């Protein structure tokens, strides 16, 4: 889901960053936020709404809403849309574990 070819812009190659999403090894790129790396990998549901269990995804991308809150390295409620991806991070959804596919 990443733009690789553009008629005007160029995208320099960036270093790969290994991280773990719900126990699975994933690859993002240096400078990605956690949410943008997941979105690029096709993982669009980051959480579920508390009451109605509706999927929540990459929404505001500025840290204002809570749609992207996830548990990162054991810390809950991390706003993944503004948190830069780091090597070997452990990222997990925090609502309805095991329900979202």
N, C-alpha and C positions, 0 to 999 in steps of 0.2 A: 504494500500500500504506500510505498515511498516513491516520490517523484525522482526519477533518475535522469530523464532526458527532458530538456526544456529549450525552447527556441532562443531564449535570451539569457537565462541564468545558467551558471555552472555550479556543480556540486562536488567539492573536493572529497576524495576518499578519506574516511575517518577510521580511527582505530576501533576494532571490535571490543565490546565489553561483555563479558560473561556474567549472567545473573541467573537466579533461580526463581521460577514462578510456580508456586504450589508444588515444589519439589522437583520440577522439571528444568533441565538446563536450557537456557535461552540465550540468544545473542542480540544485543543492541549495539548502539554506536556512541562513541564519545560525544557528549553534548546533548544526547537525548534526555528527555525526562522519562520517568518510569512509565507514565501513561502513554507517551508518544511511542516508546519502544513496544509496548504491548499492542497498541493500535496498529503499528506497522506489521506486527506478527499475526494480525487478524483476531486478536483478543479484544473484543469490543465491550463486553460486559465486565465492569470493574466491581460492581456491587449490586445488591438488590435493595429496593426501598424497604424500610422496616415494617410498615403495616401491610401494604398490598403486595409485597415481594415482586415488584416490577423491576426490570433490568435498568441499571444506571451505567452510564458510560462517560466518555470524554465529553464534557459539556462546556464549562466556562473557560477552562484552560488558563485561568489567572488566580486560582486558589480561593475564589469567593464562595462557591457552592461546596457541597460535600459529596458530590456524585462519585468522585474518584478516591475517596478515603479508603486506604488499605493498610494492612499490617506490614511494616517494613522492618526487617531485622528484629522482630519481636515487639516493636513499638506500634500500637494501634493508632488509627486516625491520622495517618500521614497523608497529606494532600499530594498525590502522585503526579498531578499535572504540573506542579512547580518544583518537584524534587528531582534533582539530577541523578541519573543512573550512575551507580558506582560498581566496580568490580566485585563479584561474589555476593551482591545483595540478595537477601531472601525476601521475596514479596509474596503475600497471600491476600486473598479476598477475606474480608472479615464478617460478612453477613451470609448466613445460610451456607456454611461450609459444606462442600460436596454436592450441592444442588445444582450449581451453574455449570454448564458444559460449554 
